[in-house]
């Protein structure tokens, strides 16, 4: 979240897509929650619109991003 806000600025507004690791992994779920909480604190104008598992697969993550952006 800190890196994203450092690039976009604290006044940034808009949707954010989160691509996680494995679905159901407790560590990943905690990391995603921590990211969401910190993002809300640092840049409340950025809203997480989807958080989807990419299964640590670059191709799957790219497909998720493409499908979400073109939906």
Secondary structure by P-SEA (a helix, b strand, c coil): caaaaaacccccbbbbbbbbcccccaaaaaaaaaaaaaaaaccccccccccccccccaaaaaaaaaaaaac
